[in-house]
Amino acid sequence: MDITGKVIQILPKQTGQGKNGTWEKQDYVIETEGRYPKKLCFNLWGDKINSFNLKDGDQIQVKFDLESREYNGRWYTEVRAWDIVKQGAGSPAQEQGPMNGEAISTGADEFFNNEEGSGSDDLPF
């Protein structure tokens, strides 16, 4: 899953000791654009906190997984980000691959630039 928005709050880093050693996580809040903006709190764990270097006001696309778990009869849901793409200032958002940043072709340009259907009202199917 993914969502695009602006970083509006960076919460303090949390650390702790678990059975596998020390851990650290940091929560971030983004706000989507549009007529009815939504706010979403997501977190980053470990080395990913420093690798994305997020700041207030950054326009980003967050790719995340949702996970819920039960504890003492209550359910808790976590939004864990696994990739973040910063959007360029003043340029349209470009969809990028999750690991190497290369553009993904959707095939839409090939459809609209097809000479066979250009200039006519024929449907492509």
N, C-alpha and C positions, 0 to 999 in steps of 0.2 A: 504494500500500500504506500501511497505517497500523498503529500499535501504541500502546498506552497503558501508562504506567508512571511511576515516580518517579525523578527525577534523583538519582543517587547519587554522581556524580563529574563535575567539570568539569576537563578537561585544559587545559594552557597553550595560549595562542593561538600559532599558527605563521604566519610570514610568509616571503615569498620574492620573488624577481624572476623573472618569466617573459617570454616574447616579447611579451606584451601589456601589460607593466608589472608593478607590484607586486601581490601577492595576499596574502590572509590567510584562515585557516580556524581553526576551533576544534572540538575533539571533545568530546562529552558521552556519558556512560554512563547508561542508564536500566535499571531493574529492573522487570519485570512483576510483577503480583500473581497469586495462585493457589497451588494445591498444589505446583506445580513452577515456581517463578519463573525467568525467563530474564533474562540481561543482554544489552544491545545497545548497541554504540558507534556513534553517528552523528555527522555533522559538518555544520556550517553554514559558508558561505562569504560573504565580503565584508560588505555592509551588514546582512545578515540576523543576524549575530552580535549586534549591538547592538539590533536592532529587537525581538527576542523577550525579551531581558533575563532569561535563565534563571538560577535559583539552586538550590543544593543543596536537596533536599526538595520541589521543585515537582512536583505531579502533572500530567502533560501527556499529550496525544495528539499523536504525531509522524506527519506524512504525509511519505513519503519515496520516493525512487527508488533502485533498485539498479543498479550499473554495474560490470562487470568489464573489466579490460584486461590485456593480456599485456606483460611486460617481461623480456627475457632468458630466455625459456622458462618463466617463472613467471607465474601469474595472481594478480591483486590485485583484491579486491572492495571497493567503496566504498558506504556507506549515506549518501546525501546528502539531508538534510531540505529540504523546500520550504515547509512550513507547520507551525506548532506552535500548538495550542490548549491554554491552561492550563485545568485543571479547577477549578471552584469548590470551596472548602473546605466540606465538610459537605453539599453538594448533589449530586444525581445527575448524572452526565456527560451533557451534551447534545451531540448530533452537530451540528456547525456546518459552514457552507460554507467552502471553503479560502481565499477572499480577503476576504469581507466580514463573516464571523461570523454570518450569518443562519441560522436553524434550517432543516434539511431535513426535510420530511415524508416518512415511510416508508410511509404509508398504513395502517399497522397499527391505529391508533386508529379509523379509519373502519370497518375490518372488525369490530372487537370492539364498537363502539358501534352497529352496524347493528341497527335495531329489528326488521327482518324475521327475523333469526336469534336474537334474544335470548330466553332462557328456553326454548329448545327444544333437542333433541338432533340436529337436522338438520345435516347437513354442508353447507358453503357451496358445494359443487360437485356 
